[in-house]
Protein backbone atom coordinates (compact mmCIF):
# COMPACT_ATOMS: atom_id res chain seq x y z
CA UNK A 1 0.00 0.00 0.00
CA UNK A 2 3.03 2.32 0.30
CA UNK A 3 3.31 2.81 -3.47
CA UNK A 4 -0.45 3.20 -3.74
CA UNK A 5 -0.50 5.93 -1.13
CA UNK A 6 1.73 8.19 -3.21
CA UNK A 7 -1.19 9.03 -5.51
CA UNK A 8 -2.52 11.18 -2.64
CA UNK A 9 0.63 13.24 -2.16
CA UNK A 10 -0.20 16.93 -2.50
CA UNK A 11 -3.96 16.34 -2.16
CA UNK A 12 -4.33 16.21 1.61
CA UNK A 13 -5.69 19.71 2.21
CA UNK A 14 -8.23 19.55 -0.61
CA UNK A 15 -9.25 16.01 0.32
CA UNK A 16 -9.90 16.98 3.92
CA UNK A 17 -11.85 20.09 2.93
CA UNK A 18 -14.38 18.43 0.61
CA UNK A 19 -14.76 14.76 1.55
CA UNK A 20 -17.69 13.65 3.78
CA UNK A 21 -17.30 12.99 7.49
CA UNK A 22 -18.72 9.64 8.71
CA UNK A 23 -22.10 9.95 10.44
CA UNK A 24 -22.31 9.78 14.26
CA UNK A 25 -24.78 6.89 13.86
CA UNK A 26 -21.87 4.76 12.65
CA UNK A 27 -20.19 4.98 16.06
CA UNK A 28 -23.48 4.23 17.80
CA UNK A 29 -24.00 1.16 15.62
CA UNK A 30 -20.52 -0.31 15.96
CA UNK A 31 -20.26 0.18 19.71
CA UNK A 32 -23.76 -1.20 20.28
CA UNK A 33 -22.99 -4.34 18.28
CA UNK A 34 -20.21 -5.31 20.68
CA UNK A 35 -21.83 -3.86 23.80
CA UNK A 36 -19.00 -1.41 24.40
CA UNK A 37 -20.11 2.27 24.38
CA UNK A 38 -16.57 3.49 25.08
CA UNK A 39 -13.97 1.27 23.40
CA UNK A 40 -10.53 1.05 24.93
CA UNK A 41 -8.78 1.15 21.53
CA UNK A 42 -10.03 1.87 18.02
CA UNK A 43 -7.62 1.39 15.10
CA UNK A 44 -8.38 3.18 11.82
CA UNK A 45 -6.55 1.71 8.81
CA UNK A 46 -5.75 3.97 5.87
CA UNK A 47 -6.77 6.88 8.06
CA UNK A 48 -5.88 9.59 5.52
CA UNK A 49 -6.51 13.09 6.86
CA UNK A 50 -8.23 11.71 9.94
CA UNK A 51 -11.87 12.31 8.98
CA UNK A 52 -12.64 8.74 10.03
CA UNK A 53 -10.27 8.77 13.02
CA UNK A 54 -10.95 11.99 14.90
CA UNK A 55 -14.68 11.16 15.18
CA UNK A 56 -13.71 8.54 17.79
CA UNK A 57 -11.86 11.03 20.00
CA UNK A 58 -14.78 11.72 22.32
CA UNK A 59 -15.98 8.10 22.35
CA UNK A 60 -12.89 5.91 22.68
CA UNK A 61 -10.20 5.97 25.34
CA UNK A 62 -7.58 5.75 22.60
CA UNK A 63 -7.57 5.97 18.80
CA UNK A 64 -4.71 5.08 16.46
CA UNK A 65 -4.78 6.01 12.78
CA UNK A 66 -2.47 4.00 10.51
CA UNK A 67 -1.57 5.87 7.31
CA UNK A 68 1.39 5.42 4.92
CA UNK A 69 1.19 8.83 3.20
CA UNK A 70 3.15 11.57 4.97
CA UNK A 71 1.05 14.46 3.61
CA UNK A 72 -2.16 12.83 4.79
CA UNK A 73 -0.72 12.12 8.26
CA UNK A 74 0.51 15.68 8.69
CA UNK A 75 -2.90 17.06 7.73
CA UNK A 76 -4.53 14.69 10.23
CA UNK A 77 -2.18 15.73 13.02
CA UNK A 78 -2.79 19.41 12.28
CA UNK A 79 -6.56 18.94 12.32
CA UNK A 80 -6.68 17.62 15.89
CA UNK A 81 -4.10 19.89 17.50
CA UNK A 82 -6.66 22.18 19.14
CA UNK A 83 -9.35 19.65 19.89
CA UNK A 84 -10.11 18.94 23.57
CA UNK A 85 -9.70 15.20 23.02
CA UNK A 86 -6.48 15.43 20.96
CA UNK A 87 -4.60 13.44 23.61
CA UNK A 88 -6.76 10.40 22.78
CA UNK A 89 -5.71 10.38 19.12
CA UNK A 90 -2.44 9.16 17.64
CA UNK A 91 -1.32 8.81 14.02
CA UNK A 92 1.35 6.36 12.95
CA UNK A 93 3.12 5.63 9.71
CA UNK A 94 2.30 2.11 8.57
CA UNK A 95 0.37 -0.17 6.27
CA UNK A 96 -2.78 -2.14 6.93
CA UNK A 97 -1.21 -5.60 6.69
CA UNK A 98 1.69 -4.68 9.01
CA UNK A 99 0.44 -2.35 11.73
CA UNK A 100 3.09 -3.16 14.32
CA UNK A 101 0.41 -3.29 17.03
CA UNK A 102 0.23 -6.02 19.71
CA UNK A 103 -1.98 -9.09 19.42
CA UNK A 104 -5.56 -8.67 20.63
CA UNK A 105 -5.19 -4.99 21.48
CA UNK A 106 -8.13 -3.45 19.59
CA UNK A 107 -11.85 -3.45 20.31
CA UNK A 108 -12.73 -1.99 16.90
CA UNK A 109 -10.80 -1.74 13.63
CA UNK A 110 -12.11 0.38 10.77
CA UNK A 111 -11.20 1.01 7.14
CA UNK A 112 -13.08 4.00 5.77
CA UNK A 113 -13.08 4.47 1.99
CA UNK A 114 -9.76 2.62 1.99
CA UNK A 115 -10.17 -1.17 2.10
CA UNK A 116 -10.23 -1.38 -1.73
CA UNK A 117 -6.59 -0.22 -1.70
CA UNK A 118 -5.55 -3.09 0.60
CA UNK A 119 -4.65 -6.67 -0.33
CA UNK A 120 -7.52 -8.42 1.47
CA UNK A 121 -5.95 -11.73 2.54
CA UNK A 122 -2.95 -10.27 4.38
CA UNK A 123 -4.94 -7.30 5.67
CA UNK A 124 -7.75 -9.40 7.14
CA UNK A 125 -5.20 -11.69 8.80
CA UNK A 126 -3.59 -8.65 10.43
CA UNK A 127 -6.96 -7.28 11.51
CA UNK A 128 -7.85 -10.62 13.08
CA UNK A 129 -4.49 -10.65 14.88
CA UNK A 130 -4.90 -7.22 16.48
CA UNK A 131 -8.61 -7.59 17.33
CA UNK A 132 -9.51 -9.01 20.71
CA UNK A 133 -11.99 -11.91 20.79
CA UNK A 134 -15.41 -10.36 20.24
CA UNK A 135 -13.87 -7.31 18.60
CA UNK A 136 -15.30 -5.83 15.43
CA UNK A 137 -13.97 -4.85 12.00
CA UNK A 138 -15.89 -2.42 9.79
CA UNK A 139 -14.97 -1.67 6.18
CA UNK A 140 -17.20 1.16 5.04
CA UNK A 141 -17.50 3.35 1.95
CA UNK A 142 -19.77 6.14 0.84
CA UNK A 143 -21.51 6.02 -2.52
CA UNK A 144 -19.88 8.25 -5.09
CA UNK A 145 -20.98 10.89 -5.89
CA UNK A 146 -23.52 12.07 -3.30
CA UNK A 147 -27.13 12.20 -4.49
CA UNK A 148 -27.87 15.81 -5.46
CA UNK A 149 -29.71 16.30 -8.76
CA UNK A 150 -30.47 13.62 -11.33
CA UNK A 151 -28.89 15.40 -14.32
CA UNK A 152 -25.78 16.29 -12.36
CA UNK A 153 -25.59 12.78 -10.92
CA UNK A 154 -25.78 11.33 -14.46
CA UNK A 155 -22.90 13.49 -15.69
CA UNK A 156 -20.88 12.63 -12.59
CA UNK A 157 -21.41 8.91 -13.23
CA UNK A 158 -20.33 9.37 -16.83
CA UNK A 159 -17.20 11.26 -15.77
CA UNK A 160 -16.35 8.53 -13.27
CA UNK A 161 -16.78 5.81 -15.88
CA UNK A 162 -14.68 7.76 -18.35
CA UNK A 163 -11.91 8.17 -15.79
CA UNK A 164 -11.86 4.41 -15.20
CA UNK A 165 -11.66 3.83 -18.97
CA UNK A 166 -8.77 6.26 -19.33
CA UNK A 167 -6.84 4.62 -16.49
CA UNK A 168 -7.35 1.21 -18.11
CA UNK A 169 -6.38 2.47 -21.56
CA UNK A 170 -3.17 4.08 -20.37
CA UNK A 171 -2.37 1.61 -17.62
CA UNK A 172 -2.36 1.93 -13.86
CA UNK A 173 0.85 3.20 -12.28
CA UNK A 174 3.34 0.40 -11.72
CA UNK A 175 2.71 -1.71 -8.59
CA UNK A 176 -0.70 -0.11 -8.05
CA UNK A 177 -3.66 -2.41 -7.40
CA UNK A 178 -7.29 -1.94 -6.43
CA UNK A 179 -9.83 -4.49 -5.20
CA UNK A 180 -13.56 -4.37 -5.84
CA UNK A 181 -15.67 -2.78 -3.12
CA UNK A 182 -18.45 -5.18 -4.09
CA UNK A 183 -16.26 -8.03 -2.84
CA UNK A 184 -15.53 -6.62 0.63
CA UNK A 185 -18.15 -8.69 2.46
CA UNK A 186 -17.30 -11.84 0.50
CA UNK A 187 -13.62 -11.46 1.36
CA UNK A 188 -14.46 -11.06 5.03
CA UNK A 189 -16.67 -14.17 5.01
CA UNK A 190 -14.20 -16.26 3.02
CA UNK A 191 -11.30 -15.32 5.29
CA UNK A 192 -12.66 -17.46 8.14
CA UNK A 193 -11.59 -14.85 10.70
CA UNK A 194 -15.09 -13.72 11.69
CA UNK A 195 -17.93 -15.61 13.37
CA UNK A 196 -20.47 -13.01 12.25
CA UNK A 197 -20.58 -10.85 9.12
CA UNK A 198 -23.20 -8.50 7.76
CA UNK A 199 -23.71 -5.41 5.63
CA UNK A 200 -25.83 -2.44 6.67
CA UNK A 201 -26.63 0.93 5.11
CA UNK A 202 -26.43 4.29 6.83
CA UNK A 203 -27.34 7.72 5.52
CA UNK A 204 -25.94 11.11 6.39
CA UNK A 205 -26.83 14.66 5.37
CA UNK A 206 -24.17 17.31 4.82
CA UNK A 207 -24.28 20.70 3.15
CA UNK A 208 -22.42 21.60 -0.02
CA UNK A 209 -22.41 23.92 -3.00
CA UNK A 210 -21.14 23.65 -6.58
CA UNK A 211 -17.58 24.57 -5.61
CA UNK A 212 -17.36 21.81 -3.01
CA UNK A 213 -18.90 19.29 -5.39
CA UNK A 214 -16.39 20.01 -8.16
CA UNK A 215 -13.43 20.00 -5.80
CA UNK A 216 -14.64 16.70 -4.41
CA UNK A 217 -14.84 15.21 -7.91
CA UNK A 218 -11.35 16.49 -8.69
CA UNK A 219 -10.03 14.81 -5.54
CA UNK A 220 -10.61 11.40 -7.16
CA UNK A 221 -7.50 9.26 -7.57
CA UNK A 222 -5.77 9.74 -10.97
CA UNK A 223 -7.95 12.69 -12.04
CA UNK A 224 -4.91 14.99 -12.10
CA UNK A 225 -3.33 12.82 -14.82
CA UNK A 226 -5.91 13.76 -17.44
CA UNK A 227 -7.40 16.97 -18.81
CA UNK A 228 -10.86 18.04 -17.68
CA UNK A 229 -12.07 17.72 -21.27
CA UNK A 230 -10.90 14.09 -21.47
CA UNK A 231 -12.83 13.16 -18.35
CA UNK A 232 -15.83 15.37 -19.02
CA UNK A 233 -15.28 17.65 -16.05
CA UNK A 234 -15.86 20.71 -18.24
CA UNK A 235 -19.49 19.67 -18.85
CA UNK A 236 -19.79 18.60 -15.22
CA UNK A 237 -18.61 22.01 -14.04
CA UNK A 238 -21.18 23.83 -16.14
CA UNK A 239 -23.96 21.52 -14.92
CA UNK A 240 -22.89 21.89 -11.28
CA UNK A 241 -23.22 25.66 -11.28
CA UNK A 242 -26.56 25.43 -13.10
CA UNK A 243 -27.97 22.81 -10.69
CA UNK A 244 -26.40 23.87 -7.39
CA UNK A 245 -25.49 27.52 -7.93
CA UNK A 246 -23.54 29.01 -5.01
CA UNK A 247 -25.91 28.32 -2.13
CA UNK A 248 -25.30 25.15 -0.09
CA UNK A 249 -27.95 22.45 -0.37
CA UNK A 250 -28.37 19.12 1.47
CA UNK A 251 -26.09 16.33 0.30
CA UNK A 252 -27.54 12.87 0.88
CA UNK A 253 -24.57 10.55 1.45
CA UNK A 254 -25.12 6.79 1.65
CA UNK A 255 -22.65 4.56 3.51
CA UNK A 256 -22.24 0.82 2.93
CA UNK A 257 -20.87 -0.75 6.11
CA UNK A 258 -19.44 -4.28 6.02
CA UNK A 259 -19.11 -5.70 9.51
CA UNK A 260 -17.18 -8.66 10.88
CA UNK A 261 -17.08 -9.79 14.53
CA UNK A 262 -14.13 -11.93 15.53
N, C-alpha and C positions, 0 to 999 in steps of 0.2 A: 504493500500500500504506500510505501515511501515515494516511489516514482509517480504513482497516481496522484498523490497529494500535491505535486508540483504544479498541476494545472490550476490550482487555486492561488498560487503566489501572485500578490498584487491585487487580489480581489477582496481581501478581508473586510475592508471598511464598507465597500458597496454591498457586499453580501450581508453583513450584519444590519445594515440600514434598511434593506428592503425585504428580506426573507421573513416568513411568518414565525411567530413564537408559539410553541406548543401550548395547547389549552390547559388551564388548571384542572379540568376534569380528568385529564390523563393521569395526573399524580393521584387524584382521589381513587381512580380505578385501580391502578397498579398496587397502591398500598392496601386497598381493601381486599384485593385478591389474595394477598398473603397475610392479612390480618396484622399489619404492622404500620400504623399511621405515621410513625417517625423512624424511618430506617436508620440503621447505624452507619451503613456505607452504601452509596449509590455510585456506580461506575458508568460513565458515559463514553462510549467508544466512537471515535471519529467526531469529536466534540466541536470541531470547527471554531467559530467565534463565541461559543458558549451559550447560544440561544437555548439549547436543550440541556445545558448543565446548570446554569445559574438559577433556573426555575426551582431547583431542588434546595437551594440555600436555606430557605426558611423552614423546610420540611424535614430534611435529613440532618443527622449529626455531622456527617462528612460527605463530601462529594468530590470525586476525582474525574476530571476530563482527560481522556487520552487522545492526543492529536499529533500527527506527524509533521504538519505544515507549520513552520515557524511564524509566518505572518498571521495565520489564523490564531495560534496560541497567544501571540502578543496582543491581538485585538481582544481576545477573551479576557486576558489578565487585566487589560486597561478598563474593560467594561464593568468589572466588579470591584475596582479599587475603592470606590466610595460607598459601596453598599454596606448596610449594617451587619450583614451576615457573610461578609467577604472571607472571614477567618474559617468558614466552613468549607470553602471551595478551593480546590487545588487543580492546577493544570500541569500535565506531564507530557513530555515528548515520548511517543511510542506508537506501536501499531497494534491493531486489534487482536492479532493471533499471538502476540508476545507482549503482554502488558507489564510483566515484571512484578505483578502483585502476588501476595501469598495465596495459597490454597484456601478455599472456603471463606474468603474475607467479605464478600459482597452480599447484601440482601437483594439488591436490584441491579441489573446491568441493562443499559439501553443503547440502541444505535438508531439515531434519528436522521433520516434522509441520508444514510451513509452505508447501510449494510450491503447495498448493491456494489459497493467498491471493494468489498472484503471477500477473500476466498472463503467460502462457507464452511468447508470441512474443518480446516485448521482453526478458524475463528470460533466456531461453535464448540470445539473441543476446549479451547482456552476459556470461553465463557463458562462452560460446565465446571472447569477446574476452579475458577475463582468464585463461583456462586456457592453459597452454603446450601445444605440440603433444605428444600422448601423455598429456596430463592427463586427469583423470577427474571427472565430475560424478555425484553420487548424491543422488537425491530419495527419502527413505525416511519411512515412516509406520508407526506401530504400530496393530494392530487394536484397535478400541474397542467395548466395554470388554475388559479382560483376561479370559481364560477362568478362571472360579472355581467356579461351581456352576450346573447347568443351569437351575434355576428362577430364580435371581438373574440369570443372563445373559439369560433371556427377558424379565424385567421391565425390565432395563437397555436391551435392544433396543427394547422398546415405548416407554420413556421417551424414547429418542433419536429415534425416529420421530415421536413426538408433538411433540417440540421443533421438529423440522424443519417439521411441519405448521403449528404456531403461527407460526413465523417467516414462512412463506409466506402464511398468512392475513392477518397484520398488516403484512407488508411488511418487507423488509430495510432497515436504515438507509440513508439516502441515500448514494450513491457507493460502497456496499459490494458487492463481487463475490466469488464463490467459483468455483473450477474443480474439476471432478470428479477425484478421486484415481485413478479407474479409467482416466483418459485420460493420466496422466503419461507412461507409456512411449510411447504413440502420439505425443504431442506431441514428445517427444525424437527419435523416429525421423523424424517428418515435418519437423522443423526443418532437417534436412540438415547439422547442425553436428557430428554424431558418426559415426565410421566403425564403431563397434561399440556396440550397445545390448543390454541384457538385463535380466531381472528375477529376483531370487533371494529366498528366504525365510530369515530367521534367527529363532531363538527364544531367549528370555531368561527367567530365573526371578528374581523379586524376592519380597520378603515384604510382606504387608499385612494389615490387619484391616478391620473394618467401617467404622471412622471414616475411615481413609484412602480406602477405596473411595467412600464418600459424598462426601467432600470432592473427590475426583477427578472424580466425576460433576458436581458443582456447578461445577467449574472450566471446564465446556464454554462455548464462546462463546454469548452471548445468554441463558443460563439465568437470569441475574439479572433479566431483564425480565419474567419470568412467575412466578406462584405455584407452590409445590411441588405443590399439588393439581392445577393445570392440566397440569403435565408428567407427574405420576404419581410424583414423588419421595417422597411420603408413603408409598405402598405399597412403593416401592423401599427406603426406610429401614427399614421394619419387616422386610422380607425379608432385608436385609443383616445385621441383628443376629441374626436367627434362623439364617442360614446360616453366617456367619463368626464371630459372637460377638466377643469382645474379643481373642482370641489370634491373632497373625499366622499366616497360612498361605501356602504358595507361590502366587505369581501367575505364570501362564504367559502371557508377552507375545510375540506374533508380530509380526515386522517385515517389511514388504514393501519391498524395496530395488530401485529402478530406477536402472540404471547406464548411463552414456554415456561413451565414451572418444573424445576429440577426435582 
